[in-house]
């Protein structure tokens, strides 16, 4: 894999004492899951997450956090949406021991992720 040279190249990154990840959420999906990573037109990497919940209220966001917390074996209380609460494009922040958080996410991604186009 090529060397990482900018923040856009990182799917998850450390910022302001937490780990941040760009997400594209797909509500009302047939099934919930993390379907891969992609790169948008600006070159920013993001994780594609689908949930069966509807986007009404905060249902889809809560379902996304529950899914990510379960997959990465992290407490739901450490997750927050810092950008895009009403948009499909989101930035989530995970607080806690950053080394532990990053290692869990990296291990999961190395085992489960595939890269797709947009």
SEMAR-349634 format. One record per residue: residue number from 1; x, y, z of N, C-alpha, C, O, CB in turn. Coordinates in steps of 0.1 Angstrom, whole numbers, plus 5000, padded with zeros to 4 digits. Atoms other than C-alpha are relative to their C-alpha. Glycine has a CB too. Example, Ala and Ser with C-alpha at 12.3 -4.5 7.8 and 13.67 -1.06 7.14 Angstrom:
<sites>
> koltor:n.X:n.Y:n.Z:ca.X:ca.Y:ca.Z:c.X:c.Y:c.Z:o.X:o.Y:o.Z:cb.X:cb.Y:cb.Z
> 1:5009:4988:5000:5123:4955:5078:5009:5012:5000:5019:5012:5007:4990:5000:5012;
> 2:4991:4989:5000:5137:4989:5071:4992:5011:5008:4997:5022:5009:5004:5005:4986;
</sites>
This chain:
<sites>
> koltor:n.X:n.Y:n.Z:ca.X:ca.Y:ca.Z:c.X:c.Y:c.Z:o.X:o.Y:o.Z:cb.X:cb.Y:cb.Z
> 1:5008:4988:5000:5000:5000:5000:5009:5012:5000:5020:5012:5006:4990:5000:5012;
> 2:4992:4988:5002:5012:5035:4992:5001:5007:5014:4993:5006:5023:4994:5010:4990;
> 3:4998:4992:4987:5026:5058:5020:4990:5011:5001:4985:5017:4991:5014:5006:5000;
> 4:5010:4990:4997:5002:5081:5036:5007:5014:5001:5017:5015:5008:4992:4997:5013;
> 5:4993:4987:5000:5011:5118:5030:4991:5011:5004:4997:5022:5007:5005:5002:4986;
> 6:5008:4989:4996:4981:5139:5039:4988:4995:5008:4985:4983:5008:4995:5009:4988;
> 7:5012:5003:4993:4950:5140:5061:4989:4993:4992:4982:4985:4996:4994:5012:5008;
> 8:5010:5005:5009:4928:5132:5031:5003:4985:4997:4994:4977:4994:5000:5007:4987;
> 9:4997:5014:5002:4947:5099:5027:4996:4991:5012:4996:4979:5010:5015:4999:4997;
> 10:5003:5008:4988:4937:5088:5062:4986:4997:5001:4978:5006:5000:5006:5007:5012;
> 11:5014:5003:4998:4905:5070:5068:4997:5003:5015:4986:5008:5018:4997:4985:4998;
> 12:5002:4996:4986:4909:5075:5106:5013:5007:5004:5024:5004:5000:4997:4988:5009;
> 13:4989:4991:4997:4931:5102:5121:4998:5005:5014:4987:5006:5020:5001:5011:4990;
> 14:5000:4994:4986:4940:5117:5155:4999:5015:4998:5006:5021:4991:5013:4996:5008;
> 15:5002:4985:5000:4927:5152:5160:4994:5004:5013:4985:4998:5018:4990:5005:4988;
> 16:5005:4994:4987:4922:5172:5192:4997:4990:5011:4987:4991:5017:4988:5008:4997;
> 17:5001:5009:4990:4927:5143:5215:4990:4989:4998:4986:4982:5007:4996:5007:5012;
> 18:5010:5010:5003:4903:5119:5197:5004:4994:4986:5012:5000:4979:4986:5005:5001;
> 19:4998:5006:5013:4902:5096:5167:4987:5004:4992:4976:5003:4996:5001:4984:5000;
> 20:5011:4995:5009:4881:5110:5138:4999:4992:4987:5010:4988:4982:5001:5015:4997;
> 21:5002:5008:5012:4866:5091:5109:4989:5007:4992:4978:5010:4997:4996:4985:5004;
> 22:5010:4996:5009:4847:5103:5078:4991:4988:4997:4996:4977:4994:5006:5006:4987;
> 23:5010:5010:5003:4815:5084:5072:4990:5004:4990:4987:5016:4989:4992:4996:5014;
> 24:5012:4998:5008:4789:5081:5045:4990:4990:5004:4991:4978:5002:5004:4999:4984;
> 25:5011:5008:4994:4757:5068:5061:4989:4998:4990:4985:5007:4983:4995:5006:5013;
> 26:5011:5003:5009:4731:5050:5040:4989:4994:5009:4989:4982:5013:5005:4989:4989;
> 27:5012:5005:4992:4698:5047:5060:4991:4992:4991:4992:4992:4979:4993:5012:5007;
> 28:5010:5009:5007:4669:5024:5051:5006:4990:4991:5000:4987:4981:4990:5009:4993;
> 29:4993:5011:5009:4693:4998:5037:4993:4987:5003:4986:4985:5013:5015:5000:5004;
> 30:5006:5013:4998:4683:4962:5033:5006:4993:5012:4999:4986:5019:5003:4992:4987;
> 31:4994:5006:4988:4708:4952:5059:5011:5010:5005:5016:5018:4998:5007:4986:4997;
> 32:4990:4991:4994:4732:4970:5083:5013:4994:4999:5015:4982:4999:4996:5002:5015;
> 33:4986:5005:5001:4769:4968:5079:5009:5011:4995:5005:5021:4990:5001:4988:4991;
> 34:4990:4991:5006:4801:4985:5069:5005:4993:4987:5011:4982:4987:5013:5001:5010;
> 35:4998:5006:5013:4805:4979:5032:5013:5003:4993:5016:4998:4983:4989:5004:4991;
> 36:4987:4997:5006:4839:4994:5025:5004:5014:5002:4998:5022:5009:5000:4996:4986;
> 37:4996:4986:5000:4858:5026:5021:5000:5005:4986:5001:4997:4976:5015:5001:5007;
> 38:5000:4994:5013:4858:5050:4992:5006:5014:5001:5010:5018:5012:4985:5001:4995;
> 39:4994:4987:5001:4872:5083:4981:4990:5009:4992:4986:5005:4981:5014:4999:4992;
> 40:5009:4991:5007:4850:5113:4972:5008:5008:4989:5020:5006:4987:4994:5009:5010;
> 41:4994:4992:5011:4856:5138:4944:5011:5009:5004:5019:5014:4996:4989:5008:4994;
> 42:4990:4991:4994:4878:5159:4967:5013:4992:5004:5022:4998:5009:4995:5008:5011;
> 43:4989:5009:4996:4901:5129:4974:4999:4996:5015:5009:4991:5020:5013:5007:4997;
> 44:5001:5003:4986:4888:5125:5010:4995:4986:5001:4985:4982:4995:4990:5010:5007;
> 45:5004:5014:4997:4885:5089:5022:4989:5000:5010:4989:5008:5019:5012:4992:5005;
> 46:5011:5002:4990:4854:5078:5040:4996:4985:5000:4999:4977:4991:4988:5009:4996;
> 47:5005:5013:4997:4838:5047:5054:4985:4999:4996:4978:5008:5000:5003:4996:5015;
> 48:5014:5001:5004:4805:5035:5039:4993:4991:5010:4997:4979:5011:4999:4994:4985;
> 49:5007:5007:4989:4781:5024:5066:4985:5000:4996:4979:5011:4993:5002:5007:5014;
> 50:5015:5001:5002:4745:5011:5060:4993:4996:5012:4999:4987:5020:4998:4990:4988;
> 51:5008:5004:4989:4718:5008:5086:4986:4998:4995:4981:5005:4985:5001:5010:5011;
> 52:5014:5002:5004:4682:4995:5083:4991:5011:5006:4980:5012:5001:4996:4987:5005;
> 53:5008:4989:4994:4670:5024:5105:4996:5011:4990:5004:5014:4981:5007:5005:5013;
> 54:5004:4988:5008:4651:5053:5090:5007:5012:5005:5011:5013:5016:4985:5002:5000;
> 55:4993:4988:4995:4667:5088:5091:4991:5009:5008:4995:5020:5011:5005:5007:4988;
> 56:5009:4992:4992:4637:5101:5111:5006:5002:5014:5011:4992:5020:4986:4994:5001;
> 57:4995:4997:4987:4648:5118:5143:5015:4997:5000:5022:5001:4991:4993:4992:5011;
> 58:4986:5003:4999:4681:5104:5154:5002:4985:4998:5013:4979:5002:5006:5004:5013;
> 59:4999:5015:5001:4674:5067:5146:5011:4995:4992:5018:4985:4997:4987:4995:4995;
> 60:4989:5005:5008:4699:5062:5118:5013:5003:5006:5022:4994:5006:4999:5006:4986;
> 61:4987:4996:4993:4727:5080:5137:5002:4990:5012:5013:4986:5013:4999:5014:5004;
> 62:4998:5009:4989:4721:5059:5168:5003:4986:4995:5011:4979:5002:4987:5000:5009;
> 63:4997:5013:5006:4720:5027:5147:5014:4999:4995:5021:4989:4997:4990:4996:4989;
> 64:4986:5000:5005:4753:5037:5131:5010:4999:5011:5019:4991:5011:5002:5013:4992;
> 65:4991:5000:4989:4770:5043:5164:4999:4986:5007:5010:4981:5011:4996:5011:5010;
> 66:5002:5013:4994:4756:5010:5178:5008:4990:4992:5015:4981:4997:4985:4996:5001;
> 67:4994:5010:5010:4769:4991:5147:5016:5002:5001:5023:4992:5003:4996:5003:4986;
> 68:4985:4998:5000:4804:5007:5148:5006:4996:5014:5016:4990:5014:5003:5015:4998;
> 69:4996:5004:4987:4807:5002:5186:5001:4985:5001:5011:4980:5007:4991:5006:5011;
> 70:5000:5014:5000:4799:4966:5182:5011:4994:4992:5019:4985:4996:4986:4994:4996;
> 71:4989:5005:5009:4822:4960:5153:5014:5002:5005:5022:4993:5004:4998:5006:4986;
> 72:4987:4996:4996:4851:4978:5168:5002:4996:5015:5013:4999:5020:5003:5014:4998;
> 73:5000:5004:4985:4844:4965:5204:5004:5012:5008:5014:5011:5016:5010:4989:5002;
> 74:4998:4988:4992:4843:5000:5218:4987:5005:5006:4977:5002:5001:5006:5012:4991;
> 75:5012:4995:4994:4818:5016:5242:4993:5010:4992:4999:5019:4986:5003:5006:5014;
> 76:5008:4990:5008:4790:5035:5225:5002:5014:5006:5001:5024:4998:4985:4997:5000;
> 77:4998:4987:4994:4796:5063:5250:5012:5008:4995:5013:5020:4998:5000:4999:5015;
> 78:4988:4993:5005:4829:5071:5234:4998:5006:4986:5007:5014:4982:5012:4990:5000;
> 79:5003:4995:5014:4813:5080:5200:4992:5012:5001:4983:5014:5009:4993:4989:4992;
> 80:5008:4989:5002:4800:5113:5190:5001:5005:4985:5011:5003:4979:5004:5012:5009;
> 81:5000:4994:5014:4790:5129:5156:5003:5014:5002:4995:5022:5008:4986:4997:4993;
> 82:4996:4986:4999:4808:5162:5153:4997:5008:4988:4998:5020:4989:5015:5000:5003;
> 83:5003:4992:5012:4798:5171:5118:4990:4991:4992:4992:4979:4991:5012:5003:4992;
> 84:5009:5007:5009:4768:5161:5096:4989:4992:5007:4985:4982:5002:5008:4991:4992;
> 85:5010:5008:4993:4742:5150:5121:4987:4998:4992:4980:4988:4994:4996:5007:5013;
> 86:5012:5001:5009:4714:5156:5095:5004:4997:4986:4995:4998:4977:4992:5012:5001;
> 87:4996:5002:5014:4735:5148:5064:5005:4985:5000:5008:4979:5010:5012:5009:4997;
> 88:4994:5014:5001:4747:5114:5050:5014:5000:5002:5020:4990:5007:4997:4995:4985;
> 89:4985:4999:4997:4783:5126:5052:5002:5005:5014:4996:5015:5018:5007:5010:4990;
> 90:4998:4997:4985:4794:5127:5088:5015:4999:5003:5023:4992:4996:4992:4990:5008;
> 91:4988:5002:4994:4825:5130:5108:4997:4995:5015:4991:5002:5022:5010:5013:5000;
> 92:5002:5004:4986:4825:5109:5140:5013:5001:5007:5024:5001:5002:4995:4985:5000;
> 93:4989:4999:4991:4848:5112:5169:4999:4990:5011:4988:4987:5016:5001:5015:5006;
> 94:4999:5010:4989:4859:5085:5193:5010:5004:5010:5022:5005:5007:5003:4986:4994;
> 95:4991:4996:4989:4873:5095:5226:5005:4988:5008:4999:4977:5007:4993:5010:5009;
> 96:4994:5010:4992:4894:5075:5250:5015:4998:4997:5021:5007:4992:4993:4986:4997;
> 97:4986:5003:5003:4928:5059:5248:5002:4999:4985:4999:4989:4979:5004:4986:5008;
> 98:4998:4999:5015:4938:5069:5213:5008:4988:4994:5004:4984:4983:5006:5013:4996;
> 99:4992:5011:5005:4964:5042:5209:4991:4987:4999:4992:4980:4989:5012:4997:5008;
> 100:5008:5011:4999:4939:5015:5219:4988:5001:4989:4986:4991:4982:4993:4998:5014;
> 101:5011:4998:5010:4910:5030:5197:5006:4998:4986:5000:4991:4978:4995:5014:5002;
> 102:4994:5001:5013:4933:5033:5167:5004:4985:4997:5002:4981:4985:5011:5009:4998;
> 103:4995:5013:5002:4947:4998:5171:4988:4991:4997:4988:4982:4989:5008:4994:5011;
> 104:5012:5008:5003:4912:4982:5173:4994:5003:4987:4990:4994:4979:4989:5003:5011;
> 105:5006:4997:5013:4899:5001:5143:5009:4995:4989:5004:4989:4979:4998:5016:4999;
> 106:4991:5004:5010:4930:4994:5123:5000:4984:4998:5000:4979:4987:5015:5004:5003;
> 107:5001:5014:5001:4929:4957:5131:4987:4995:4993:4987:4986:4985:5001:4993:5014;
> 108:5013:5003:5006:4892:4955:5122:5001:5003:4985:4996:4995:4976:4989:5008:5006;
> 109:5000:4997:5014:4898:4973:5089:5009:4991:4992:5006:4988:4981:5005:5015:4998;
> 110:4991:5010:5006:4928:4951:5080:4993:4987:4997:4997:4980:4987:5013:4999:5008;
> 111:5006:5013:5002:4906:4921:5084:4987:5000:4992:4984:4991:4985:4996:4995:5014;
> 112:5014:4999:5005:4872:4933:5071:4998:5009:4988:4988:5008:4981:4991:5003:5010;
> 113:5004:4989:5010:4875:4962:5047:5005:4997:4986:5015:4991:4984:5006:5013:5005;
> 114:4996:5000:5014:4877:4965:5010:4998:5014:4994:4989:5021:4999:4993:4989:4991;
> 115:5001:4986:5005:4882:4997:4990:4991:4999:4987:4992:4990:4979:5014:5006:4996;
> 116:5009:4999:5011:4855:5007:4965:5000:5014:4994:5006:5023:5001:4985:4996:5004;
> 117:5001:4986:5006:4849:5037:4942:4986:5006:5004:4976:5000:5003:5001:5000:4985;
> 118:5011:4992:4996:4825:5064:4956:4988:4992:5003:4978:4998:5006:4997:5009:4989;
</sites>
